[in-house]
Amino acid sequence: MGTGSSKIIFEEALMLIVFRPEAEQELLEAQAWYESKALGLGFEFARAADAAVASALRNPFGHLRIEGEFRCVLFRKFPYTLIYLPNLDELLVVSFFHQYRKPGVWLEQLSS
C-alpha cells in the first residue's frame, strides 16, 4: 500500500498481512489497558485481536463493507472492531477501533 506507512508483520498462505503503525499502536495500548485492569485480560484481548485478524485472513472479502472497500470484523467479548482493506495478495490492517469512539475517526486518521 502506501510507502512508509505500513509495517510487515507476517505472511500466511499467499496473503501478506500489513499493519499500519497507528493500528499497531492502538492494539498495544488497548492490550496494556486491559492488562492493567486484570491480570491476564490483556492476553485475552490479544487473543481476540488474533482471532479477528485470522477471520479476515480466512475470508478477506466476506466481511461487512463499511466504507468503500474497507471491511470490518467485530471482536468477541471486547468492544473493538478490526478495520482492514483487502486486495488480492495483501490485507492492510487499518485500525483496531474501539466501538465507543466517534465513528469515522479511523477514516480521518487514514487521510491525514
Contacts in CASP RR format, 6 or more apart in sequence:
PFRMAT RR
TARGET T0000
AUTHOR 0000-0000-0000
METHOD contacts of the structure
MODEL  1
MGTGSSKIIFEEALMLIVFRPEAEQELLEAQAWYESKALGLGFEFARAAD
AAVASALRNPFGHLRIEGEFRCVLFRKFPYTLIYLPNLDELLVVSFFHQY
RKPGVWLEQLSS
1 18 0 8 1.000
1 85 0 8 1.000
1 90 0 8 1.000
1 92 0 8 1.000
5 20 0 8 1.000
5 21 0 8 1.000
6 18 0 8 1.000
6 19 0 8 1.000
6 20 0 8 1.000
6 21 0 8 1.000
6 92 0 8 1.000
7 18 0 8 1.000
7 19 0 8 1.000
7 20 0 8 1.000
7 21 0 8 1.000
7 24 0 8 1.000
8 16 0 8 1.000
8 17 0 8 1.000
8 18 0 8 1.000
9 17 0 8 1.000
9 18 0 8 1.000
9 19 0 8 1.000
10 17 0 8 1.000
11 17 0 8 1.000
12 57 0 8 1.000
13 57 0 8 1.000
14 89 0 8 1.000
15 57 0 8 1.000
15 60 0 8 1.000
15 89 0 8 1.000
15 90 0 8 1.000
15 91 0 8 1.000
16 89 0 8 1.000
16 90 0 8 1.000
16 91 0 8 1.000
17 53 0 8 1.000
17 57 0 8 1.000
17 90 0 8 1.000
17 91 0 8 1.000
17 93 0 8 1.000
18 90 0 8 1.000
18 91 0 8 1.000
18 92 0 8 1.000
18 93 0 8 1.000
19 27 0 8 1.000
19 93 0 8 1.000
20 92 0 8 1.000
20 93 0 8 1.000
20 94 0 8 1.000
20 95 0 8 1.000
20 110 0 8 1.000
22 95 0 8 1.000
22 109 0 8 1.000
23 93 0 8 1.000
23 94 0 8 1.000
23 95 0 8 1.000
23 96 0 8 1.000
26 95 0 8 1.000
26 96 0 8 1.000
26 97 0 8 1.000
27 46 0 8 1.000
27 49 0 8 1.000
27 96 0 8 1.000
30 45 0 8 1.000
30 80 0 8 1.000
30 96 0 8 1.000
30 98 0 8 1.000
31 42 0 8 1.000
31 45 0 8 1.000
31 46 0 8 1.000
31 49 0 8 1.000
32 42 0 8 1.000
34 41 0 8 1.000
34 42 0 8 1.000
34 44 0 8 1.000
34 45 0 8 1.000
34 78 0 8 1.000
35 41 0 8 1.000
35 42 0 8 1.000
35 43 0 8 1.000
35 45 0 8 1.000
44 77 0 8 1.000
45 78 0 8 1.000
45 80 0 8 1.000
48 75 0 8 1.000
48 76 0 8 1.000
48 77 0 8 1.000
48 78 0 8 1.000
48 80 0 8 1.000
49 75 0 8 1.000
49 80 0 8 1.000
49 82 0 8 1.000
49 96 0 8 1.000
51 75 0 8 1.000
51 76 0 8 1.000
52 73 0 8 1.000
52 74 0 8 1.000
52 75 0 8 1.000
52 80 0 8 1.000
52 82 0 8 1.000
53 73 0 8 1.000
53 82 0 8 1.000
53 91 0 8 1.000
53 93 0 8 1.000
55 63 0 8 1.000
55 73 0 8 1.000
56 63 0 8 1.000
56 71 0 8 1.000
56 73 0 8 1.000
56 82 0 8 1.000
56 84 0 8 1.000
56 86 0 8 1.000
56 91 0 8 1.000
57 91 0 8 1.000
60 71 0 8 1.000
60 84 0 8 1.000
60 86 0 8 1.000
60 91 0 8 1.000
61 71 0 8 1.000
61 86 0 8 1.000
62 71 0 8 1.000
63 71 0 8 1.000
63 72 0 8 1.000
63 73 0 8 1.000
64 71 0 8 1.000
64 72 0 8 1.000
65 71 0 8 1.000
66 72 0 8 1.000
66 83 0 8 1.000
67 104 0 8 1.000
67 107 0 8 1.000
69 85 0 8 1.000
69 86 0 8 1.000
70 83 0 8 1.000
70 84 0 8 1.000
70 85 0 8 1.000
70 94 0 8 1.000
70 107 0 8 1.000
71 83 0 8 1.000
71 84 0 8 1.000
71 85 0 8 1.000
71 86 0 8 1.000
72 81 0 8 1.000
72 82 0 8 1.000
72 83 0 8 1.000
72 84 0 8 1.000
72 97 0 8 1.000
73 81 0 8 1.000
73 82 0 8 1.000
73 84 0 8 1.000
74 80 0 8 1.000
74 81 0 8 1.000
74 82 0 8 1.000
75 81 0 8 1.000
75 82 0 8 1.000
79 98 0 8 1.000
79 99 0 8 1.000
79 100 0 8 1.000
80 96 0 8 1.000
80 97 0 8 1.000
80 98 0 8 1.000
80 99 0 8 1.000
81 95 0 8 1.000
81 96 0 8 1.000
81 97 0 8 1.000
81 99 0 8 1.000
82 93 0 8 1.000
82 95 0 8 1.000
82 96 0 8 1.000
82 97 0 8 1.000
83 93 0 8 1.000
83 94 0 8 1.000
83 95 0 8 1.000
83 96 0 8 1.000
83 97 0 8 1.000
83 106 0 8 1.000
84 91 0 8 1.000
84 92 0 8 1.000
84 93 0 8 1.000
84 94 0 8 1.000
85 91 0 8 1.000
85 92 0 8 1.000
85 94 0 8 1.000
86 92 0 8 1.000
94 106 0 8 1.000
94 110 0 8 1.000
95 106 0 8 1.000
95 109 0 8 1.000
95 110 0 8 1.000
97 105 0 8 1.000
97 106 0 8 1.000
END
